[in-house]
Amino acid sequence: MKKEVVVIGAGIAGTCTAVQLALRGHSVTLLDRKSPGRETSYGNAGVIQRDAVEPAGFPQDWGILLRAAFKIGARVSYHGGALPGMVPILARYWSNSRPAPHAAVAKSHSRLIEHCLTEHGALIAMSGADDLIKREGYRYVYRKPETMERQFKRAQRYAREYGVRFSLEDSAAIAALEPALRLPVAGALHWLDAWTVNDPGALVGRYADLLARHGGRVVLGDAETLQQAGKGWRVESDAGRIEAEQAVIAMGPWSADYAKRLGYRFPLIPIRGYHCHYDGPGPALPTVDVDGGYMVSPMQRGSRITTGGEFGHLEAPSTPVQLARAEKLARDLFGLGERVEATPWRGARPCMVDLRPVMGPAPRHPGLWFNFGHAHQGFTLGPVAGRLVAEMMEGGPTFVDPAPYAPARFD
Ligand SMILES: Cc1cc2nc3c(=O)[nH]c(=O)nc-3n(C[C@H](O)[C@H](O)[C@H](O)COP(=O)(O)OP(=O)(O)OC[C@H]3O[C@@H](n4cnc5c(N)ncnc54)[C@H](O)[C@@H]3O)c2cc1C
């Protein structure tokens, strides 16, 4: 039966949910306080990471933790004032990231990841977005041979267990492949299956255009006005009042705070990150400087440095110290030029303490659905998550088992 649905949040998760519902003939409104793809889904590194078969968790390596504690390097930082309040949730995150629970989560996570190229591919084709996509993978470069050796073993395991493909490039090969490299490096690991996007926000915009072509509406409004009305939901927008039988909360890192007012306590950790674009030379393929702890991606606006994680409150003022450190390291490595924008962008990865996103029906509110918590791989997983939630909303069989993601696990 065809339904009226309002999807709140026009990042990659919400936009893809809206598209999947519209493709199934439902009447869909996508509502956001900004236009589609202007927040986390705009500012990321743009990698559709087919190789991310195991979720990123809280580091277990004492060397990394000690460096983070003393705020050394560009990889991890934190706001001292926020930390005491975050200790209980970080302790759960750390505990769930230990090898045994992590291995269990990886099983279900890899089943989502294995569909990322097919699901993005279908939407890219339908939305005519091929001009934004490169299908040549991306690289990890290593300054230290021992880091390369360790990660090579992990890559071999991924190839064996999950069938993802990679190649190793030695110091001379990578120097020839990436002429912008100015320092000798130990080597590189090229993940071959990933796709990369030169403007992630624009890709979300194309998916929103696809929604409009299939009868969906994109409107401006605020979730603050969403309320239950009879058997459905009502929200105010610039196009007037919207009444819908079903509503989907896909507000990325803002989802948990919003859900609190409905009585749900979702343990979401916003892991903040920054980016800035640079003119001048840069890598041809998106490249992680593994020992440096940041990434550089070629984008339409220039080379985009994206930083590692910063622990702090979602809306606390920006403290882009990691970006300053990464910028110095990236200038030495690639010879990047000047900053393109005066103020760095800031966003936050919506990470759940159990390393699993929240996808499914709200336990105590009929007609309300959740789709958030996609953490470090939300841009990769948006189309997969959108399809899964749309299929659950239709009540038929789903292409992936949704049980691990049930919102009720936190209720
Ligand atoms: C530095 C960095 C690099 C990353 N790199 C990658 C990568 O290479 N590959 C990858 O797969 N993932 C990457 N990620 C993660 C990825 O970007 C996120 O997981 C993903 O974008 C989350 O999408 P989303 O739709 O859930 O959230 P968002 O894109 O944040 O969308 C949420 C939407 O909700 C809206 N909203 C919030 N509050 C309200 C309100 N009150 N009313 C109405 N609307 C509201 C916002 O305006 C926003 O548009 C990266 C993240 C960061 C920070």
The ligand as an SDF file (V2000), in Angstrom:
LIG
                    3D

 53 58  0  0  0  0  0  0  0  0999 V2000
   36.1740   14.2950    8.3640 C   0  0  0  0  0  0  0  0  0  0  0  0
   35.2450   13.1820    7.9480 C   0  0  0  0  0  0  0  0  0  0  0  0
   35.6040   12.3350    6.9040 C   0  0  0  0  0  0  0  0  0  0  0  0
   34.7630   11.2860    6.5280 C   0  0  0  0  0  0  0  0  0  0  0  0
   35.0850   10.5140    5.4350 N   0  0  0  0  0  0  0  0  0  0  0  0
   34.2390    9.5430    5.0270 C   0  0  0  0  0  0  0  0  0  0  0  0
   34.5200    8.7750    3.8600 C   0  0  0  0  0  0  0  0  0  0  0  0
   35.4990    9.0080    3.1520 O   0  0  0  0  0  0  0  0  0  0  0  0
   33.6590    7.7690    3.5240 N   0  0  0  0  0  0  0  0  0  0  0  0
   32.5580    7.4950    4.2600 C   0  0  0  0  0  0  0  0  0  0  0  0
   31.8420    6.5440    3.9300 O   0  0  0  0  0  0  0  0  0  0  0  0
   32.2230    8.2520    5.3330 N   0  0  0  0  0  0  0  0  0  0  0  0
   33.0320    9.2630    5.7300 C   0  0  0  0  0  0  0  0  0  0  0  0
   32.7230   10.0110    6.8140 N   0  0  0  0  0  0  0  0  0  0  0  0
   31.4740    9.7140    7.5540 C   0  0  0  0  0  0  0  0  0  0  0  0
   30.2570   10.2490    6.7980 C   0  0  0  0  0  0  0  0  0  0  0  0
   30.5090   11.5480    6.3080 O   0  0  0  0  0  0  0  0  0  0  0  0
   29.0250   10.2720    7.7110 C   0  0  0  0  0  0  0  0  0  0  0  0
   28.8560    9.0160    8.3520 O   0  0  0  0  0  0  0  0  0  0  0  0
   27.7550   10.5430    6.8980 C   0  0  0  0  0  0  0  0  0  0  0  0
   27.9240   11.7020    6.1080 O   0  0  0  0  0  0  0  0  0  0  0  0
   26.5570   10.7070    7.8110 C   0  0  0  0  0  0  0  0  0  0  0  0
   25.4440   10.9680    6.9850 O   0  0  0  0  0  0  0  0  0  0  0  0
   24.0410   11.3000    7.5970 P   0  0  0  0  0  0  0  0  0  0  0  0
   23.0880   11.4970    6.4910 O   0  0  0  0  0  0  0  0  0  0  0  0
   23.7110   10.3180    8.6490 O   0  0  0  0  0  0  0  0  0  0  0  0
   24.2940   12.7040    8.3880 O   0  0  0  0  0  0  0  0  0  0  0  0
   24.4010   14.1990    7.8010 P   0  0  0  0  0  0  0  0  0  0  0  0
   25.0350   14.2300    6.4820 O   0  0  0  0  0  0  0  0  0  0  0  0
   24.9730   15.0480    8.8730 O   0  0  0  0  0  0  0  0  0  0  0  0
   22.8880   14.6050    7.6010 O   0  0  0  0  0  0  0  0  0  0  0  0
   22.0570   14.9180    8.6890 C   0  0  0  0  0  0  0  0  0  0  0  0
   21.1170   16.0190    8.2400 C   0  0  0  0  0  0  0  0  0  0  0  0
   20.2070   16.3150    9.3080 O   0  0  0  0  0  0  0  0  0  0  0  0
   19.9250   17.6920    9.2440 C   0  0  0  0  0  0  0  0  0  0  0  0
   19.3840   18.1660   10.5180 N   0  0  0  0  0  0  0  0  0  0  0  0
   20.0200   18.2050   11.7220 C   0  0  0  0  0  0  0  0  0  0  0  0
   19.2000   18.7480   12.6380 N   0  0  0  0  0  0  0  0  0  0  0  0
   18.0360   19.0610   12.0090 C   0  0  0  0  0  0  0  0  0  0  0  0
   16.8260   19.6690   12.4290 C   0  0  0  0  0  0  0  0  0  0  0  0
   16.6270   20.0560   13.6970 N   0  0  0  0  0  0  0  0  0  0  0  0
   15.8500   19.8170   11.5360 N   0  0  0  0  0  0  0  0  0  0  0  0
   16.0240   19.4330   10.2300 C   0  0  0  0  0  0  0  0  0  0  0  0
   17.1470   18.8730    9.7760 N   0  0  0  0  0  0  0  0  0  0  0  0
   18.1570   18.6890   10.6480 C   0  0  0  0  0  0  0  0  0  0  0  0
   21.2740   18.3350    8.9090 C   0  0  0  0  0  0  0  0  0  0  0  0
   21.1000   19.6290    8.3730 O   0  0  0  0  0  0  0  0  0  0  0  0
   21.8450   17.3290    7.9320 C   0  0  0  0  0  0  0  0  0  0  0  0
   21.5970   17.6860    6.5870 O   0  0  0  0  0  0  0  0  0  0  0  0
   33.5380   11.0800    7.2160 C   0  0  0  0  0  0  0  0  0  0  0  0
   33.1640   11.9460    8.2400 C   0  0  0  0  0  0  0  0  0  0  0  0
   34.0040   12.9910    8.6010 C   0  0  0  0  0  0  0  0  0  0  0  0
   33.5700   13.9480    9.6810 C   0  0  0  0  0  0  0  0  0  0  0  0
  1  2  1  0
  2  3  1  0
  2 52  2  0
  3  4  2  0
  4  5  1  0
  4 50  1  0
  5  6  2  0
  6  7  1  0
  6 13  1  0
  7  8  2  0
  7  9  1  0
  9 10  1  0
 10 11  2  0
 10 12  1  0
 12 13  2  0
 13 14  1  0
 14 15  1  0
 14 50  1  0
 15 16  1  0
 16 17  1  0
 16 18  1  0
 18 19  1  0
 18 20  1  0
 20 21  1  0
 20 22  1  0
 22 23  1  0
 23 24  1  0
 24 25  2  0
 24 26  1  0
 24 27  1  0
 27 28  1  0
 28 29  2  0
 28 30  1  0
 28 31  1  0
 31 32  1  0
 32 33  1  0
 33 34  1  0
 33 48  1  0
 34 35  1  0
 35 36  1  0
 35 46  1  0
 36 37  1  0
 36 45  1  0
 37 38  2  0
 38 39  1  0
 39 40  1  0
 39 45  2  0
 40 41  1  0
 40 42  2  0
 42 43  1  0
 43 44  2  0
 44 45  1  0
 46 47  1  0
 46 48  1  0
 48 49  1  0
 50 51  2  0
 51 52  1  0
 52 53  1  0
M  END
$$$$
